[in-house]
Amino acid sequence: MFDPTVYDNLKVGFENHLYDMDNLDERIQITGRKDRLEMAVMSREFMLQFCLRDRLEVTGEVVLSSSLEELAAEILETPGAHPGCRLELRFGMIVKEPETQCPAIRLILQQSWPEQRVCQNILYIFDEQPSTFNVTAHVYFDRSVYEDQMGDIPELCEHMVNVMDQLLQLNNQ
C-alpha cells in the first residue's frame, strides 16, 4: 500500500484548500500549476499559482519542495531525522515605479511574515526604455514544514489572499 510522504500530504492539503477557494468560494482563480520531479537530483517541486477572482494584476504562488535527502530519510525511517519540506510564497505584479513601489511591497511582506526572509526580483528588457517592470517578491520559510502544520494551510492561504489584496491596492494607487 502506498504511504504518502510529508511532501505528498502537504501538496494535497494546499491543492484542496486553494481549489476550494477557487471552485466553491470563487474568491481566487487558479492560473497555473506545476508538479516537477527533477531526475538529476531526485528532488520534487510543486507550484500552484492563482490571482484574486477576475483580478489578474497580482498573482500569488505556493511553492513546496522536497530534496532527495528528506525523501530518503522519511522512506527509510532514518533514526533522528525529521524530514519535511521547504515552503516559498511568491507574489508577482507589474509596477511602473519600482523605486517607490518595491519598498512598499517589501514592507507589506515583512509586516505579514516578519520572521521570514523576503527577496524581490525586477525583470525588464535591457536595451529598451521600460515603462513597466515585472516584480516577483519571494517569502522564504527558511525552516522545514511538517505534516503537523497542515492545520495552518487555511490560515496561510487566507493571509496570502489578504496580502494580494493589499498589493492590488498598492498597484492601483
C-alpha positions in Angstrom: 0.0 0.0 0.0 1.2 3.5 -0.9 2.2 5.5 2.2 2.2 9.2 1.2 5.2 11.3 2.2 5.1 14.6 4.0 5.5 16.3 0.7 2.5 14.4 -0.8 0.3 15.2 2.2 1.2 18.9 2.3 0.8 19.2 -1.5 -2.7 17.7 -1.3 -3.6 20.0 1.6 -2.6 23.1 -0.4 -4.4 21.8 -3.5 -7.6 21.0 -1.7 -7.8 24.4 0.1 -6.8 26.5 -2.9 -9.1 24.7 -5.3 -11.9 25.1 -2.8 -11.2 28.8 -2.7 -11.4 28.8 -6.5 -14.4 26.5 -7.2 -16.5 26.7 -4.1 -15.8 30.2 -2.6 -15.0 31.8 -6.0 -12.5 34.2 -4.3 -9.5 33.2 -6.3 -8.8 31.9 -9.7 -6.1 29.2 -10.3 -3.9 30.3 -13.2 -1.1 27.8 -13.2 0.1 24.5 -11.8 3.4 22.7 -11.9 4.4 19.4 -10.4 8.0 18.6 -11.1 10.3 15.7 -10.4 14.0 16.7 -11.1 15.5 13.5 -12.2 19.1 14.7 -11.9 19.0 15.2 -8.1 15.7 13.4 -7.4 14.0 16.5 -5.9 10.3 17.4 -6.1 8.7 20.8 -6.5 5.0 21.7 -6.6 3.7 25.2 -7.6 0.2 26.4 -7.6 -0.4 29.9 -9.0 -3.5 32.0 -8.5 -4.9 35.5 -8.6 -7.9 37.2 -7.0 -11.1 36.4 -8.9 -11.1 38.4 -12.1 -8.0 40.5 -11.0 -5.0 39.3 -13.0 -2.8 42.2 -11.9 -1.3 40.4 -8.9 -0.5 36.7 -8.7 0.3 34.5 -5.7 2.1 31.2 -5.8 2.6 28.5 -3.2 5.9 26.6 -3.9 6.5 23.4 -2.0 9.7 21.4 -2.5 11.4 18.3 -1.1 15.0 17.0 -1.6 16.2 13.5 -2.1 17.7 13.6 1.4 14.4 14.5 3.0 12.5 11.9 1.0 15.1 9.1 1.7 15.1 9.9 5.4 11.3 9.6 5.5 11.1 6.4 3.4 14.0 4.7 5.2 12.7 5.9 8.6 16.2 7.2 9.4 16.6 7.5 13.2 16.8 11.1 14.5 15.8 12.5 11.1 12.9 14.9 10.9 12.0 15.0 7.2 9.9 17.9 6.0 9.5 20.2 3.0 10.5 23.7 2.0 7.9 26.4 1.5 8.1 29.6 -0.5 5.4 32.1 -1.3 5.7 34.2 -4.4 3.8 37.3 -5.4 4.0 38.8 -8.9 2.9 42.1 -10.3 3.8 44.8 -12.9 4.9 48.1 -11.5 5.6 51.5 -13.1 7.7 53.0 -10.3 10.0 50.3 -8.8 11.9 52.9 -6.7 8.8 53.6 -4.7 6.7 50.5 -5.1 9.3 47.9 -4.3 10.0 49.3 -0.8 6.2 49.4 -0.2 5.9 45.7 -1.4 8.7 44.7 0.9 7.1 46.5 3.9 3.8 44.7 3.2 5.5 41.3 3.1 7.7 42.0 6.1 4.8 43.0 8.2 2.9 40.0 7.1 5.7 37.5 7.7 8.2 39.2 10.0 10.2 36.1 10.8 10.8 35.1 7.1 13.3 36.2 4.5 11.9 38.5 1.8 13.5 39.0 -1.6 12.4 40.8 -4.7 13.4 40.4 -8.4 12.8 43.0 -11.1 12.7 41.9 -14.7 12.9 44.2 -17.7 14.4 44.2 -21.2 17.9 45.7 -21.0 18.2 47.7 -24.3 14.7 49.2 -24.1 13.5 52.1 -22.0 11.0 50.2 -19.8 7.7 51.8 -18.9 6.8 48.8 -16.7 8.7 46.3 -14.6 7.8 42.8 -13.7 8.4 42.3 -10.0 8.4 39.0 -8.2 8.5 39.1 -4.4 9.5 35.9 -2.6 8.9 34.9 1.0 11.2 32.1 2.1 10.4 29.9 5.0 14.0 29.1 6.0 12.9 26.1 8.0 11.2 22.8 7.2 7.4 22.5 7.3 5.8 19.3 8.5 2.5 17.4 8.5 1.7 18.7 11.9 1.3 22.1 10.3 -1.4 21.0 7.9 -3.9 22.9 10.1 -2.1 26.1 9.2 -2.8 25.8 5.5 -6.2 27.5 5.5 -4.9 30.5 7.6 -1.8 30.8 5.4 -3.9 30.8 2.2 -6.3 33.3 3.6 -3.3 35.5 4.6 -1.9 35.3 1.1 -5.3 36.5 -0.3 -5.2 39.4 2.1 -1.7 40.3 1.1 -2.6 40.1 -2.6 -5.5 42.5 -1.9 -3.0 44.9 -0.3 -0.6 44.6 -3.2 -3.5 45.2 -5.6 -4.4 48.4 -3.7 -0.8 49.5 -3.9 -0.7 48.8 -7.6 -3.8 50.8 -8.2 -2.6 54.0 -6.4 
